[in-house]
Amino acid sequence: MSKIAQIVDKVFTKLENWLGCNHINPFLTLYANLRLLPFRQALRLPVYIYGFPRLMDLSGRICLECPVRSGLMRINVIDFTPAQRGSSAEIAIRGTVCLGGHALVRSNTKIYVDRGAVLSIGHNLRMGAGVIINCLNNIVIGEGVRIGHRSQLLDSNMHFMLDVRRRRVAPLRKRIVIGGHSWLTNTVTVYGGTVLPSRSVVASGTVLNKDVTALGNGNIIGGTPLRVLSSDFRLVNNYAKEREIDAYYKANPDGEFPVVGEISEHEWFDNQL
């Protein structure tokens, strides 16, 4: 390929990349910040709105538990993640969202935080497309968590159920806690009462509905009944390290990436959005 052809190819590739993603909507960005944050914080635009999501109700508030910076939370992002495409995000924040740092919310996601409810988000949350978060009580998402596409976090059964034989009605709402640096792979459902230990990897299609801290940290879990599938595994949660490993396997498809020296948190698991 000639130099001119290479230049033309790069120009068209950049154009295609730009057209394939969506971009910041300045009007909705300003509106959402002014609705959800104190005025001085809102002027820094900590929340970026991309495209045209449905902002159903912004009568609640966002509480920043980190230094105020522009673009801390990016909502309705369409990028090149190999995940489900779909409609725009739907956001209803009637309660409180406590934001501890950067958060990436992709398209087709539905987030509902009810009045009096609290959704706590740790630093460096990354969500795939088509995620549902229904917070009627309290959902705590730790630092460095990834939530795969089509997963659900539901802290309420939505309707009371009468146990006729035991003559009792179970509570409607229960807290959810997702331990830091965990990865919910695609199509994981998390119900109220779940407490997930840190550094867990939850297999695709798994349903969680109870405290599973007894399974320990750093494991791949899944199945019915829920059990440890593999021990001592952690998600590589650092963009630079992911690129390094990917480049190695492209050059050495039959090789095995060498893990040399101490496995440091910063090098392997600390990712800055």
Secondary structure, 3 states (H helix, E strand, C coil): CCHHHHHHHHHHHHHHHHHHCCCECHHHHHHHHHHHCCHHHHCCCCEEEECCCEEEECCCEEEECCCCCCCCEEEEECCCCCCCCCCCCEEEECCEEEECCCEEEECCCEEEECCCCEEEECCCEEECCCCEEEECCEEEECCCCEECCCCEEECECCCCCEECCCCEECCCECCEEECCCCEECCCCEEECCCEECCCCEECCCCEECCECHHHCCCCEEECCCCEEEECCCCCCCCHHHHHHHHHHHHHCCCCCCCCCCCCCHHHHCCCCC
